Amino acid sequence: MTNYFLRQIQLWGEETQMRLKSKKVAVIGAGGLGSSLIYALGSCGLGELHIVDFDNVALHNIHRQISFTMGDEGESKAQLNAQVVQKRSPYTKPYSYEEDFATWSKRKLDVDLIIDATDNLETRSEIDNYAKENNIPWIYGSVEAFHGQVAFIENSSFNAAFKIAPTNPEGVATPIVMHIASLQANLALRYLANLPVKKELLYYLFFNNDGELITQKFSLPTT
């Protein structure tokens, strides 16, 4: 184990690495953001990774969903991501659930953190309600075109900050998906490793018309 996590132990020590072994994380959505998140977190030494997604792989998913390859069409996104974790690390136990969040939430599983990797506001609203009811923090993430958003939410109100309305999403390419997922994963690891994390703050990243990467920060309303 020490050799496998050598560079992480150099970063935060053996005690913190052992602490991660006791942590349980749920990732809701195993597509674009989800597969990048699971790839990043699945080999960091977490105890359990719960992967929730009712959907199967389609051809148009593969270019931006890094857990999948040609020939995976029709297979369960949750199961394939669990297999990726199993192949990369023997130290994390993956659990896959081929169901939507509403169904999964009825299981009332004991997790330390929920990470949003969905693609609709309605489910994120459900996650926020569930997290508040069960006193579990969660990390929001979204991506579209050349911009994305990330926030660590504990006491703030997602429903107050975002208008829940139907939208027609723009297209998206792989790099921005991986970038936002990486920021979510970093927030998650810092929190689980008991390192400082700025909560109730929305990070908004985008490329302007000149191709400059802009990062803005906004305080989220508290409940």
C-alpha positions in Angstrom: 0.0 0.0 0.0 2.8 2.4 0.9 4.4 2.0 -2.5 1.1 2.4 -4.4 0.3 5.7 -2.6 4.0 6.9 -2.2 3.5 10.3 -3.9 0.3 11.0 -1.9 1.9 10.0 1.3 4.7 12.5 0.5 2.0 15.1 0.1 0.1 14.6 3.3 1.6 11.7 5.3 0.6 8.2 6.2 -2.0 9.2 8.9 -4.0 11.2 6.3 -3.7 8.4 3.8 -5.1 5.9 6.4 -7.9 8.4 7.1 -9.0 8.3 3.5 -9.4 4.5 3.8 -12.4 5.0 6.1 -14.2 7.5 3.8 -17.2 6.7 1.6 -18.2 8.9 -1.4 -21.2 8.7 -3.7 -20.9 10.0 -7.2 -24.2 10.7 -8.8 -23.9 10.3 -12.6 -21.3 8.2 -14.3 -21.0 10.0 -17.7 -18.8 12.9 -18.6 -18.1 14.5 -15.2 -18.7 11.2 -13.4 -16.3 9.0 -15.3 -13.5 11.6 -14.9 -14.3 12.0 -11.2 -14.3 8.2 -10.7 -11.1 7.8 -12.6 -9.4 10.5 -10.4 -10.9 9.4 -7.0 -11.0 5.6 -7.5 -7.2 5.3 -7.1 -6.7 7.7 -4.2 -7.4 5.3 -1.4 -11.0 6.0 -0.5 -12.7 3.1 1.3 -15.9 3.0 -0.8 -17.0 4.7 -4.0 -20.8 4.4 -4.7 -21.5 5.0 -8.4 -25.1 5.9 -9.4 -26.3 6.0 -13.0 -29.4 4.5 -14.6 -28.0 5.0 -18.2 -26.1 2.9 -20.7 -23.2 4.0 -22.9 -24.1 5.4 -26.3 -21.7 6.1 -29.2 -22.0 9.9 -28.8 -20.9 9.6 -25.1 -17.5 7.9 -25.7 -15.5 11.0 -26.9 -15.9 12.8 -23.6 -16.5 10.0 -21.1 -13.1 8.6 -20.4 -14.1 5.3 -18.8 -15.6 4.0 -22.0 -14.1 2.8 -25.3 -15.6 1.7 -28.7 -17.5 -1.5 -28.2 -19.0 -0.4 -24.8 -22.2 0.8 -26.4 -25.3 -0.5 -24.5 -23.3 -1.4 -21.4 -24.1 0.1 -17.9 -22.2 3.3 -17.2 -22.2 2.6 -13.5 -20.9 -1.0 -13.9 -18.1 0.0 -16.4 -16.9 2.7 -14.1 -16.8 0.3 -11.1 -14.7 -2.0 -13.3 -12.2 0.8 -14.0 -11.8 1.3 -10.2 -11.3 -2.4 -9.6 -8.6 -2.5 -12.3 -6.7 0.5 -11.1 -6.7 0.1 -7.3 -7.3 -2.8 -5.0 -7.7 -0.4 -2.0 -11.1 1.1 -3.0 -14.4 -0.9 -3.0 -16.7 0.3 -5.8 -20.4 -0.2 -5.7 -22.5 0.3 -8.8 -26.2 1.2 -8.8 -28.1 1.1 -12.1 -30.9 3.5 -11.0 -31.7 7.2 -10.7 -30.9 9.3 -7.7 -34.4 9.3 -6.4 -34.3 5.5 -6.2 -30.8 5.4 -4.8 -31.7 8.0 -2.1 -34.2 5.6 -0.6 -31.4 3.3 0.3 -30.2 5.8 3.0 -26.6 4.7 2.7 -24.0 6.1 5.1 -21.6 8.3 3.0 -19.3 11.1 3.9 -19.7 13.1 0.8 -21.9 13.3 -2.4 -20.5 14.6 -5.7 -22.9 15.8 -8.4 -22.0 14.6 -11.9 -25.5 14.9 -13.3 -26.7 17.0 -16.2 -29.9 18.5 -15.0 -31.0 21.0 -12.4 -33.9 18.9 -11.2 -31.7 16.1 -9.9 -29.3 18.6 -8.4 -32.2 20.1 -6.5 -33.1 16.5 -5.2 -29.4 16.0 -4.2 -29.5 19.3 -2.3 -32.7 18.4 -0.4 -31.4 14.9 0.4 -28.0 16.3 1.6 -29.7 18.8 3.9 -32.1 16.2 5.3 -29.2 13.8 6.0 -26.5 16.4 7.0 -24.1 15.4 4.2 -22.1 18.0 2.3 -22.0 17.8 -1.5 -20.0 19.1 -4.4 -21.9 20.7 -7.4 -20.4 20.7 -10.9 -21.7 21.6 -14.3 -20.2 22.1 -17.7 -21.4 23.4 -21.1 -19.6 24.7 -24.2 -16.4 26.4 -22.9 -17.5 27.2 -19.3 -18.2 25.3 -16.1 -19.1 25.8 -12.4 -18.0 24.1 -9.2 -19.1 24.6 -5.6 -18.7 22.9 -2.2 -22.2 23.1 -0.6 -22.9 22.4 3.0 -25.2 25.1 4.4 -26.0 27.2 1.3 -29.2 26.7 -0.7 -28.8 25.4 -4.2 -32.5 26.0 -4.9 -32.2 29.6 -3.9 -29.1 30.2 -6.0 -30.3 28.4 -9.2 -33.6 28.8 -11.1 -34.9 25.3 -11.9 -36.1 25.6 -15.5 -35.8 23.5 -18.6 -33.0 24.4 -20.9 -31.5 23.3 -24.2 -27.8 22.6 -23.5 -25.0 23.6 -25.9 -22.4 21.2 -27.1 -19.3 20.3 -25.1 -15.8 19.0 -25.7 -13.7 16.6 -23.5 -11.1 19.0 -22.0 -13.5 21.3 -20.1 -15.3 18.3 -18.8 -12.1 16.9 -17.4 -11.1 20.3 -16.0 -14.3 20.8 -14.0 -14.2 17.1 -12.8 -10.6 17.7 -11.7 -11.7 20.7 -9.6 -14.5 18.7 -8.0 -12.1 15.9 -7.2 -9.6 18.2 -5.6 -12.3 19.8 -3.4 -13.4 16.3 -2.4 -9.9 15.1 -1.6 -9.1 18.2 0.5 -12.3 17.8 2.5 -11.8 14.1 3.0 -8.2 14.5 4.0 -9.2 17.2 6.5 -7.5 20.0 4.7 -9.0 23.5 4.5 -11.8 23.9 1.9 -13.7 27.0 1.1 -17.4 26.2 1.3 -20.6 28.0 0.0 -18.6 29.6 -2.9 -19.4 29.1 -6.5 -16.4 29.1 -8.9 -17.4 30.0 -12.5 -14.8 29.4 -15.2 -15.0 30.4 -18.8 -13.1 31.4 -21.9 -13.9 34.9 -23.1 -14.1 35.9 -26.7 -10.3 36.5 -26.7 -9.6 33.0 -25.5 -8.6 34.1 -22.0 -9.5 31.8 -19.2 -11.5 33.7 -16.6 -12.3 32.5 -13.1 -15.0 34.3 -11.0 -16.2 33.6 -7.5 -19.7 34.2 -6.0 -21.0 33.6 -2.5 -24.0 31.2 -2.4 -27.1 32.1 -0.3 -27.3 30.2 3.0 -30.4 28.4 4.3 
